[in-house]
Amino acid sequence: MGTTSERPHRVEVFDTTLRDGLQVEGVSATVEDKLRIAEQLDLLGVHYIEGGWPGANPKDIEFFARAGSELRLGTSTLVAFGSTRRPRGKVDDDATLRNLVEAATAAVCIVAKSSDYHVTEALQTTLDEGEAMIAESVRFLTGEGRQVLVDMEHFFDGYAANPEFSLRAIEAAVINGASHVVLCDTNGGSLPHQIEEIVGAVVHHLGGDVVVGIHCHDDTGCAVANSMAAIRAGARHVQGTLNGLGERTGNANLSTIIPNLQLKLGHPCLPDGRIASLTAVSHHVAELLNRAVNPQAPYVGSSAFAHKAGLHTSAIARAKDAYEHVRPEQVGNGTRFVVSEMAGRATIQMKAAELGLEMDGPAVNSVVDDLKRLEHEGYHFEAADASLELLMRRATGWTQEFFRVESMRVITDELPNGEFTTEATAKVWVGDDRHVHTAEGNGPVNAIDTALRMALADAYPQLSRVHLTDFKVRILDGASATGAVTRVLLDATDGERDWTTIGVSANIIEASWRALEESLVYGLLHGLPG
């Protein structure tokens, strides 16, 4: 049986986003992206950054060539990844090992077969040769002055089938100078109780001769739990990726593991103060890779500390920790109050305070009633922050005086050649001045947008800074076919602030118009840059 170590101890964090993480479908990174991500990981303060496999492809060759002169790491150690020598080969003429040395990183990580099945079937060689491949490769790399970490591939499957060989593989690495042996759940099929027992047995077997690490994949949804179990059993080094990126179902998510270990169990993982940058780094890396963070991701998701139910928000108003397991600020996140038809008076009052609005009892009651009615009609204010703010302001007696729409008309014609043209006319009052403008556009929404902007251009030239960034349409009652109610969400930005407005109607043009009008009002309300 394994042993469990519950006393807090330092845990090294090894990030493999730049190698394992980039194996996820739909994600690609340029060399420039990889350099910027490495800078973010160093800002976070992880111990090791695995940069890729030098020599495997032109991108990784360029990355390591540029990293030496362009990457200035203050905390982290850059690691080059590779494998042991080939079966029946020689270390001094092995291309992979030579590329590792030429990458000129202080540390290297090599993958080694620790499962007898993979040695005999995948490598088509003997167990003795498999052991020699590990021993000779580690000895060669340490002889070149490199710190050597060894990823023991398929370790848990191999140990379950033939523990004697799996331990021989580890011993070959340790005896020849490896600083770390990392036990890999390569297929991601292990469960926490299995991980804890096996890691405990390995830690007991090795004593303090080497750092034991853990590398998990998420095929059973247990990668984070498995990593935690390994640390409980005495592992001192954890590998994973930011935001859980990785092949198949992903790697162990360091964005969750780090705060679990450091905040919940007291294991120091990052330098003092760095964990507060976790959310920012997580989202920065996500933007660089064009892979948005799951809103419901623990700790770093936008909804991780968002409260919607009236019961929750009223409790939080009295005690912040009533429904938050840690202080959001500890990981660089924050509390949000999501307003919907489920909101109570406390939610509205807290949202008003957040917006700097003074709302008396009748105004609060009015907002609660409006929310319930409008969300029943199809509005979704938790997704439309700007429209919610305008609704709350109107409840206090505020009216927008920027402009008043007299009428709006859209005409779509089919030309003899089969093409369609769309024309919109907007009649708008700004104070006592009436403006009438007609514009063509690429579809009705673009035509309406162009006509309205032309009508307002003289009075509000700063509206040229507003850009529509997204336009989403959803049919709310598909059973009604073409007569269905339509919800339109419109995202906009002025370069400094982003906001979302909403429109709902059985007429898609009207829904789009309402969202567009509120978007421009919101921009003017918050003082668009001139």
N, C-alpha and C positions, 0 to 999 in steps of 0.2 A: 504494500500500500504506500501511496505517496504521503508526504508530510505537508502541512500547511503552515506558512509563515505569515502571521497577521501583524507583526510589528512594522510600523512605517519605515520604509527605506527608500533611498534614491532609486528612481527608475529612469533609465535612459530612453529617449524617444528617437526612433530611427524612422525618418519619413521617406517613403518610396513613391511619392506622387509622380515624380519625373520619370519613373520607369514603370513600375507595376500599375500606377494610376492611369497612365496614358494608354493602357491596353483596353480600356473600356470602349465599347462601341460608340461611334459618333463624336469622339473627342480627338483633337489633334492639336499639337502645339509647335510653333516655330521655335527656332533656337533663341530668338529674342524673348519669346514667351517663357521659355525654360529658365533663362537667366533672371527674368523678373520674378518668377515664382520662387526661385532659390533665394532671392533677396527677401521675399516675404517670409519664407520659412526661417531664415536667419533672424529676422525681426521677431518672430514668435519665440525663437530660442531653442529649437529642437537640437538634439546633440549631433545627429547625423543626417545629411541630405544625400540620398542616392541619386546621382545625376543621370544614370543611364548605362548603356553597355558600349564602351568605346570600341570602335571597329565594326560594330554590328550594322551600322547604316551611316550615310553621310551626315545626317542631322546630329547624331551623337558624337561623331568624329569632330564636327565643327564646335559642338557645345563644349567639349573638354578642351579643345584648342583655345577657345575664347575665354573659358572660365579662369584659366590661369592668369590672364592679364586684366580681365574685366570684372570678375566677381570678387568683391571684397567682403568676406565673411567675418563677422565680429565674434560670433558665438559658435556657429555650427561647423562641423567637419564635413567636407565634400567627399563622397565615396564613389568609386568606380565599381561597376558590377560586371561579373563575368562567371566563368565556370572553371572547374578543374581541368586538367589536361585531358586529352583524348585517350580512349582505351588503347593500351599498347603503344602510346606515344612517349615522347621525351619532353620534359619541362623546358629545356633550354631552346627548343625550336618550336614550341607551341605558340601559335599565333594569338590565341585568346589571352594567354598569360603575358605575352609580350605587349599586347595592346593595353593591358591593365597597368603594366609598369610605365609605359609611355604616356599614359593619361596623367601621370605626375600628381596623383592625389595622395594625401598622407595615409589614407585608409582604402582598402579594397574589400569587397564582399563577393565571395564565390559560392555558387550553388553546387552542392554535392549530393549524390544519390545515397540515401541512408536506408532505403528499402531494398531487401534482397530481390524482390520481384522486379524492381526497376533496373537493378544492376544486371540481372541475368536475361531479362526480356527486352528492355529498352536499349541497354548498352551492349547486349549480346556478349557479355564477358563474365569472368569468374568473380566470386566474392573477394578473393584475395587481391585481384587486380583492382576491384572497386575501392578497396581499402588503400591500396598503394597510390591510386590516383589522388585521393584526398591528402595523404601524407606528403607525397612529393610536391604537390602544388602548394600546400601551405608552407613547406620548408623553403621552396624556391622564392615565394613572395616575401616571406619574412627576411630571407637573405638579401632581398633587394631593398630592405628598409621599410617595408610597408606594414602597417597594422592590418591584420587579417581577421575578418569576420566570416564565418562559414554558415550559410543557410542550408540546413539539413532537410533536403526536399523529401516530401512524402514521409516525414518522420513518424507521425502517429499511426498511419496505416502500416508502415514497416515494423514499428515496435510491437504492434498488436500481433503481427504474423511471426516475427522472428526478432525478439528483443536482443538476442545475443549479437546479431550482426549490426543492428542499429547502434548499439553501444560501442561496438568495435569501430564503427565509422566516426563516432564522436571522439573516441580516444585517439584515433589517428590524427584528427585535427588538433586536439589539445596537446598531445605529446610533441608535436612539431611546431608549436608556437602560436596557435590561433588565440586571439584575445577573447572571442565570443563564439559560442555555438548557438545557433538560432533554430529552434524546433519549429518546423513548418507544417501546418495543416493545409497542404497544397490543394487537395480536392475540396476542402471546406466541409467535410462530412462529419467531423467530430463534435461531441457535445461537451458542455462544461465539466461534468463530473469525470469524463474520460480524460480531458485535458489536465485537470487538476491532479488526478492520480498519477498520470505518466510523467508530467513535469516534476512533480514531487519526487518520484523515484529517480529521475535523472539528476536532480539537484543533490539528492542524498548520495548517489553513486559518485558524483564528481567532487563533492565537497566544495572548497573555495578555489579550486585550481583555474577556473575560467568563468566568465559571465555567461549565464544561460539566458537566452532570449526567446521570444515567441513571435510567430508570424502566422496570422490566421486569415482565411477567406470566409466569405459570408454566405456560403451556399445553403446552410441551414438557418440563416438568420441569427447565428450565435457568435459571429466574429468578435463583437465587443465583449460579450459575456465570456467567451473562451479566453480572450486576452486577459480579462480580469481574473479569471480562475488561475491562469498561469502565474500571474503576479502573486496571488495568494499562496501558491505552492512554492514560491521562492525565486521565480524568474526576476531578473533585474533589468531587462531590456525588452522593449516592445516595438514591433514594426507595424506600420500601417500607412494609410494615405489620408490626406486631408479630405474631408467630406465623403470618405468611404469609396472613392473612385477605384475602379479595378475591373479586371476581366470577369466575365459572367455576372455574378451578383455583387461583385465588389470585394475590396479588401477591408480589413478592420478599420473602422472610422476613428482616426485620431482626434477629430473634433469632439467626439464623445468620450473616448478613452482618457484623454488628458485630464479634463475636469473631473471625471469619475475618480481617477486615481488621486489627483491632487486635492480636490475639494472634499470628496467623500471619505477617502481612506487615509488622507494625510501623507501620501507618498510624494515627495518633491519630484516634479517632472521637468519644470521649466525654471529659468532664472527668476529671481524675485521680481514681481510686477509684470512679467510678460504675459501671464494668462489673461490679463485684461484686454490684450490685443487679439484674442482668439477669434471673436466674431468678425472683426474687421479683416483679418488675414483670410479667414475662411471665405468671405464674400469676395475679397480681392482676387483670390485664386480662381474662384468660380467665374468671375467676370473674364479673366484672362483666357480661360478655357471654354467660355461660352456655354457653361453648364451650371445653371442656376442652382443655388442651395435649396434643398427641400424646405419649404416654409415651416414644416413641422419637425425639422431636425432638432434633436435635443441640444440645448444650450445656445446654438448659433442660429437657429431658424427664426424667421421673422415672427412666427407664431409661438415660439417656445415660451414666451412670457406674455402672451396675449390672452385677455379674459373677455368672454362674451356673455356668459350666463349672468343674469342680474344678481343671483345669490352670491356668486364668486366676487363680483366687483364690489358689492356692498360690504362684504367681509374684508376685502383688501383695503377699502377706505379706512377701516378701523385698525387693521393689522396687516402690514405688508407681507408677512410670511405665512398668512393664512392659506394661500394657494400657490406659493412659490417655494420650491424646495431649496433654492439657493438665491442669493441676491443677484439679479441679472447683471448688475454692474461688475461683478467679479469676473465675468467672461466677456465683458464689453457689449452686452446686449441691454435691453431696457424693457420695462413694463409697458404694455399697450392695452388700452381699453377699446374693444371692438364693439361698435354700436350696431344693433340690429333690432328686430322685433322682439328679441329675448331681453332687451335692455330694461332695466328698472331706473328709478330716479337717481340712485347713486351713480350708475354708469354715466348718465347724462351730465350730472353735476361734475364728475371727474373729467369728462371729455371737455366740458365747457371751461374748466380751470386750465386744462392743457392748452386750449385755444386762446386763453385770456379773455373769455367772455363772462360777463356778469348776468346770470339768469336767475330770476325769481321763481317762486313756486309755480305760478300759472304758466310761465314760459317752459319750464321743465315738463309740466304735464302736457302741454301742447306738443312738444317734441316727441314724448313717449307715444301719444295718440297718433301723431302723424307717421311715426316709424311703423307702428303696427299696421296702419291702413295701407301705406305705400308698399311695404314689403309684401303684404297680401296681394297687392296688384302686380308685383313682379320686380320691384326695386330691390337692390342688394347693396346697402350702404356701406357694409364693411369692406367692399371692394372699390368704393367710390368716395375717397376721403374728402375731395373738394366739394362734391354735391352735399355731403353730410354737413360740412361746415356752413355752406350757404343756407341749408335748411335750418340749422340752429340759429344763425344770425337773424333770419326772417322771423323766427319765433320771439326774438327780443324786440321786434318792431323795425328792424333795419330793412331798408329797401335799396336796391342798387340804382344809382342815378347816372351811371356811365352812359347808357344808351337805352332807347326804347324801340322795339321792333314793331313797325306798323303792319308789315306783311312780308311774306316770303313765298316765292313761286318757283317751281321746277318744271322744266319741259324737256322731254326726251324724244328725239326724232330718229327714225331709221332712214338712212340715205339710200339712194338707188343702188349703190354698190354693196349694200348689206351692213355697212358700218353704222354705229350709233353715235349721236352727239347729244350732249346734255348741257342745258343752259339754265342758270338760276338768276332770279332777280330778287334783291333785298331792298326793302324800303325801311329806312332807319332814321330815328330822331336822336340827335345829340343836342341836348338843351332845346333851343328854339330852332335849330337848323335841321332841315330835312335832307337826307341823302338817299339817292336812288342809284343803284348800280346793278349792272347785268354782267355776268361772266360765264364763260364756258369752262367745263372741267372734265376730268377723267372720271365720270360717274357723278351721281347726284350729290354725294357728300362733299367731294372735292369742289364741285361747282358752287354749292352753298357756302362753303368755307371761303372760297375766293371772292364771291360777291359780298359777303359780310365784311371781310377784311378791307375790300376796296371802299365800302361805305364808311368804315371807321378810320381809314388811313390818315386823313387830315387831322382828325381830333386826337388820335392815339397812334402816332407813328411807331411807338415802342412795341405794338403788337406784331411787328415784323420779326421780333425775337421769339415769338411763340411758334413751336413746331409740334405737329401731331406725330407722336411716335408709335402709336398702336391704335387699332380700331377693331373691337371684338363685337360680334353679333351672335346672340343666342335666341333660338326659338323656345318659348316657355311652355307652350301647350301644343305639341306637335299634332295631336289628334284633330286640331282645328285646321290643319293643312295650311293653305295660303292665307287664311284669315287669322292665323295665330298671333298672339301677342309677342312682340320682339323686344329684347333688352339689348341696348347698345352701351358698351363701355368704351370711353375715349381717353387715352393717355396722352398727356402733353408735357412739354418742358419749355422753360425759358433759358435753359443753360445753367441755371443756378438752383431751380426748384422743379420737382416733378409732381404732377397731380393727375387724378382720375376723376372723371365726371360720368354721369349715367343718365340715360333717357329710356323710357318704357312707353310703348304704344303699339296698337295693332297696325299702325302705319309706320313702316321702317324709316321713311323720310322724316316724320315728326319726331320719332325717337332719336334719330341722329341729330336733328336740329336742336332739340332740347339739350343734349349732351354737349354739342358744340357751343351753344350760347352760354351755358354755365361755365364751360372751360375758359372762354374769353373773359367773362365777368370775374372769375377767380383770379386769373392772371392780373387783371387791372386792380383788383382789390388789394393784392399783395405787392403792388408797386413794381411793375415790370421795369427792368433796367432800361433807361432811355437810349 
